[in-house]
Amino acid sequence: MSNVFSSRNYRLVFFGALVSELGALLYSFAVSFYILEISNNNAFLQGLYLALCGATLLLFTPIGGVFGDRFNKAKIMFTCDYMKGSLIIIATILMMLFRSNTAHLIILFAIGIVGNGVSGIFNPASGALLPHIVPEDKLQQANSYFAIKSSAEGILGIILAGILYTMLPIQVLFLIVGVCFILSGISEMFIKYDFVKSDDKMTVKLALSDMKEGFTYLTSRKAILALVLAILFINFFFAPITSNFLPYFVKTDVANAPTYLFKSFIKPEMWISIFSVLMGLTSLVASFILSGQKQEDKCGRKVAKRLFIEALLIVGLTISYIIFVAGGKSLNAFLIILSLGILVVGFLLSFINIPISTVLMRVVDKDKLSKVTSILGILSQGLIPIASVIAGAILQGLGSSFLLGFCSAGFLITSIVLMGNKKVSEI
């Protein structure tokens, strides 16, 4: 059986994504901690940043879906990567010129908003490119290798991010990120596929018509819509755990503890790297398993069961935090339990995300895939900006126990509803 890496186009997409996603990982890691650092651990401000960036991404994603189905996807990708790289380099220069914490916050918010607008254009084109350059029977393998790449970045990239954040000035780290995006754009310039240019001139009316067409197509596929709506609410309850809780937990519970696991040689911020490495390891194993398995025609029921198992795990971690950290029993015990839980989460995520991505690429018409991908992105990510603000407010006002309780209860209820939906068995 031939390997998907025999395709030159796939290699260019893969290695371009490897470099740009490494840059994005370094940037998101640095920004999360840097905002807390220069704002005296203001969790609400961090949540507001995440919310504004997420809202901008959602606003521009449907536009990206229209562009992705009407213009050359590879050209959209390298243009956007050049823009993101240039924006971050400009931000770096501005931060060197204006050194106050207030100025840095303004620059980070501005670049975060504009950069996520560019990502909204980039993502639908990127998400719809694989079916154009990879045979249908190789899509699961192609998606699995991308998941392996992401897992490896979660292991090595986060370690690198933690080391660079503690060793380098923030401006130097941002400069590295900007260069990563520029290098990715260079790789994507050489991607070639059979692209048929539309004769219709792009207008606002035509763009709105395309968006409507994508919504109509999606609503006609009830099984896909049911799954995506469930994932929307699951993301709402799960995203604050990784985006809000973990950095706050590290900066408060771990950093302020008189002692913690491996304190003699691990700084508090490095625990975020450890968590990401653990998740990356099991995601890597799961992705390798899936890369050698035959594609399934339907995955909806299995995905629903795996999400339910993950919900039970989150409930267990919440109870553990309340007992061991909030209750003052043992921070180290919770660190161990959390690490073991993250190992399981990483394994489950690959067995959830890869089958869903593969099935969608197979069942959605290629000429509508960018529009549908953009709509799915909006639906699945739509509540995350709101969740970020709510989570920040809960952390600031009520603390971590309330946030975890809120998230785990919502996750569990949503997964139970999905398990009872008969439509998911159709995909």
ABEGO torsion letter per residue (X at the ends): XBBAAABAAAAAAAAAAAAAAAAAAAAAAAAAAAAAAAAGGBAAAAAAAAAAAAAAAAAAAAAAAAAAAABBAAAAAAAAAAAAAAAAAAAAAAAAABABAAAAAAAAAAAAAAAAAAAAAAAAAAAAAAAAABBAAAAAAAAAAAAAAAAAAAAAAAAAAAAAAAABBAAAAAAAAAAAAAAAAAAAAABBBBBBBBABBBBAAAAAAAAAAAAAAAAABAAAAAAAAAAAAAAAAAAAAAAAAAAAAAAAAAAABABBBGAAABBAAAAAAAAAAAAAAAAAAAAAAAAABBBBABAAAAAAAAAAAAAAAAAAAAAAAAAAAAAGABAAAAAAAAAAAAAAAAAAAAAAAAAAAAAAAAABBAAAAAAAAAAAAAAAAAAAAAAAAAAAAAAAAAEAAAAAAAAAAAAAAAAAAAAABAAAAAX
